[in-house]
Amino acid sequence: MRLFIYSSIFIFLILIQVTYASAQFKVTGYIDAGHTNVSNGLFIKTSGLGSYQFGKNMVAAGMQLDLKNYNSNVFSGLNLIAAREARIKNFHFEFQAFYLLTLFSDISRETNWGMMLNLQPEHFKLVVGTSFRTFAYRKRAINEYNLNADDKIHENWNIIYSISYYLKRHENEWNIGVSVTNIDHYIINQETNPNFNLNGYYQMNAPLRLFAEVWYKSSGAFNLSVNYFGVFLRTGIVWDIG
């Protein structure tokens, strides 16, 4: 797994060099700050994502770093995406395949891979798909605590969803929207534990866009018992080079 992480980081850095030269590169950077029931106080995370668009195809990679958290690991997430746009008559959509690695602690890790469809009809953004999740011990924990490396939990055909509504059309220079979703850049929640967020953006000029999001994380929102889990603020910038 460590070799995979290092290889992915290397590929990501090469991707930056190649796409910068081709001027078809988009970079997103943001910071999260908030609190959850398991964060032991304030947490601060940061992430950088780079994507390369060539024709109807797109590849992307991102990394997440924990600046302040109970997690002793600074590197806490990896996101790899490959996508292709398609059109059937007037129906436009994007198909994505993805791989996520999330490091919760020195003991456990979570991997997700799957597929999803992205649709953007006028004021809406819709995502639907499925994922395959695996919880496993990390190599360090296996060696230190004499754990069984084969003790893994697999969850197949999990449902992915995201429903967003925006006040204005997507091409407007500023916008405000609300979303309900069980996915984020580095984690996929259980179907019954959606996140709710209020988000907005402002197009400063042709290449730069500022955005801010307020996320509310629930526990069991679609069950009989609904509990608070956490809240955080995300703010960042998108730089569209090409």
C-alpha positions, 0 to 999 in steps of 0.5 A: 500500500505504501508503494501504491501511495508513493507511486500515485504521488509521483504520477500526480506530480508528473501530471502537473508538469505535463498538464501545465505545459498543455494549458488544459489544467485545473487546480483546486485547493481548499482548507476545512476547519470544524468539529465532529463527535470524534475529532477531539476538538477543532480539526483542520485539513487541507487538500489539493486536486489537479485535473487534466481535460483532453477532449471528452476525457478527464483524469484527476488526482488529489491528496488530503493532509491533516494539519490538526486532528487526532490522526497522527498521520499528516497524509490522510487521503488519496483521490484518483478519478478518470471520467468521460463526457457523453451525450445522447441527443440533448441529454449530456452526462459524465461517467466517472470511475474513482479510487479513494484511500482514507487513513483514519488512524495508525490502525485502520484504513478505508478504500473505496472504488466505484462508478458514478454518473454526473448530470447538470440540468440547468439549476441542478447537479445530480450524482448517482452511482455505486461503490465497493468499500473495504475496511482493513488494518494498516501494515504498521498495526498488523506488525505492532499488535500481531493482527491478522491481515486477512481480517477485512470488512467488505461492503459491496454495491453501496449507493452514492448520491448527491442532489444540489440545487442552485439559485442561478444557472451554472455559467453565472459568475456567482451562485448559491446552492444547497446540497444533500449528499453522502460523498465528499472528496475523500470519504463516502458515508453510509446511505443513511448518513447524508451531509447537508451543505450550503455552498456558493462561489464567485468568479473573480476573473477568467481563471480564478474562482473563489468558493465557500461551503458550510457542511452539516454532518448528521448521523442517521438522518434517514433513520427514526433517530437523528443525531448531530455528528459534526459541522465544518467550513470549507473555503478555497480557490479553483484555478482554471489554467486552460 
